Amino acid sequence: MKLVITRVDHAAVNIDGACHASIGKGFLVLCGVAEGDGEADVAYLAKKTAGLRVFSDDEGKMNRSCADVGGEILVVSNFTLLAETRKGNRPSFVRAAAPELANALYESYVETLRKEYGYTVKTGVFAAHMELSSQNNGPITILMDSKEAVQ
């Protein structure tokens, strides 16, 4: 699984011209599921997301988690994070998981953040065409890949 996590002041996802979900301060997370991913990948990335300390403390150091600042999380599925671009100019998505697996693991990631870590999590709609808007703060953008987990 791959994540792109952006610290935001607010973010929203629109579908068919209407706001589907929005958050205030927190994280906008783009989530891509790769072929071969499983629940261990979900658990690892949910724990890393929940504990990520990129919000400023009273001394201005990035030392607070999203929970510490009362933040919310907006998670949007994004298979294009698995794009293979080494050959040619047209990206290949052969490494992306099949839709059934991808949706199941995407939903599991969202539910883990909610149930195990107590976050308010909002989502886009899996496989829908979505328009995202956000006001990035920093900008702070973190890339996470479950295949790079420390063993």
C-alpha positions in Angstrom: 0.0 0.0 0.0 1.1 3.5 -0.7 -0.1 6.7 0.9 0.4 10.4 0.2 -0.4 12.3 3.4 -0.8 16.0 3.3 -1.3 18.3 6.3 -4.2 20.5 5.5 -6.2 23.4 7.0 -9.2 22.0 5.2 -10.0 19.6 2.4 -13.1 18.4 0.4 -14.1 15.9 -2.2 -16.8 16.7 -4.7 -18.7 14.1 -6.8 -21.0 15.1 -9.6 -20.6 18.8 -8.6 -21.7 18.3 -5.0 -19.7 18.2 -1.9 -19.5 14.6 -0.7 -17.2 15.0 2.3 -15.1 17.7 3.9 -12.8 18.2 6.9 -11.2 21.0 8.7 -7.6 20.8 10.1 -6.1 17.4 9.6 -4.8 15.0 6.9 -5.8 14.5 3.3 -4.7 10.9 2.6 -4.5 9.5 -0.9 -4.5 5.7 -0.7 -3.3 3.2 -3.3 -3.5 -0.5 -2.9 -1.0 -2.8 -4.7 -1.4 -6.4 -5.8 -0.3 -8.6 -3.0 -1.2 -6.2 -0.2 -3.0 -7.5 2.8 -4.2 -6.7 6.4 -0.6 -6.4 7.6 -0.1 -3.5 5.2 -3.3 -1.9 6.5 -2.2 -2.3 10.2 1.2 -0.9 9.6 0.1 2.2 7.7 -2.9 2.9 10.0 -0.5 2.9 12.9 2.0 5.1 11.1 -0.8 7.5 10.0 -2.3 7.7 13.5 1.1 8.4 15.1 2.5 10.8 12.5 3.7 13.9 14.3 3.7 16.8 11.8 1.7 19.4 13.7 3.5 22.1 15.6 3.8 22.1 19.3 4.0 25.3 21.4 7.7 25.7 20.4 6.9 25.5 16.7 8.4 22.0 16.3 6.6 19.3 14.4 5.8 17.2 17.5 2.0 16.7 17.6 -0.1 14.1 15.9 -3.4 14.7 14.1 -5.2 13.5 17.2 -3.2 15.8 19.5 -4.6 18.8 17.6 -8.2 17.5 17.2 -7.7 16.9 13.5 -9.8 14.9 11.1 -8.8 12.7 8.2 -10.1 12.6 4.6 -9.1 9.3 2.8 -9.5 9.0 -0.9 -8.7 5.9 -2.9 -6.2 6.5 -5.7 -4.9 3.6 -7.7 -2.7 5.9 -9.8 -0.2 6.0 -6.9 0.8 2.5 -8.2 1.7 3.9 -11.6 4.7 2.4 -13.3 6.5 5.1 -15.3 10.0 3.7 -16.0 9.1 2.7 -19.6 7.5 5.0 -22.1 5.3 8.0 -21.4 2.0 6.2 -20.7 1.8 5.0 -17.1 1.0 1.3 -16.5 -1.1 0.3 -13.6 -0.5 -3.4 -13.6 0.9 -3.3 -10.0 -2.4 -1.9 -8.7 -4.6 -4.4 -6.9 -7.9 -5.7 -8.5 -10.8 -3.4 -7.5 -12.4 -5.9 -5.1 -9.2 -6.3 -3.1 -8.3 -2.6 -3.3 -11.7 -1.5 -2.0 -11.6 -4.1 0.9 -8.2 -2.9 2.0 -9.1 0.8 1.6 -12.2 0.3 3.7 -10.1 -1.7 6.3 -7.6 1.2 6.5 -10.4 3.7 7.1 -12.1 1.5 9.7 -8.8 0.9 11.5 -8.2 4.6 11.9 -11.8 5.0 13.2 -12.0 2.0 15.6 -8.5 1.5 16.8 -7.3 5.1 16.8 -10.5 7.0 17.4 -10.2 9.4 14.4 -13.0 11.1 12.6 -12.5 9.8 9.1 -14.4 10.9 6.0 -14.0 9.3 2.6 -14.5 9.7 -1.1 -16.3 7.0 -3.1 -14.2 4.1 -4.3 -13.7 4.2 -8.1 -15.7 7.4 -8.6 -14.5 10.4 -10.5 -13.8 12.9 -7.8 -12.6 16.5 -7.5 -10.4 17.2 -4.6 -9.7 20.6 -3.1 -7.4 21.4 -0.1 -5.5 24.1 1.5 -2.2 22.6 2.3 -0.4 23.7 5.5 3.3 24.0 5.3 3.3 22.4 2.8 3.8 19.1 4.6 3.5 16.1 2.4 4.6 12.6 3.5 4.9 9.5 1.3 4.4 6.1 3.0 4.9 2.7 1.5 4.1 -0.4 3.5 6.7 -2.4 1.6 9.3 -0.1 3.2 8.3 -1.1 6.7 11.2 -1.8 9.1 11.3 -5.5 9.9 
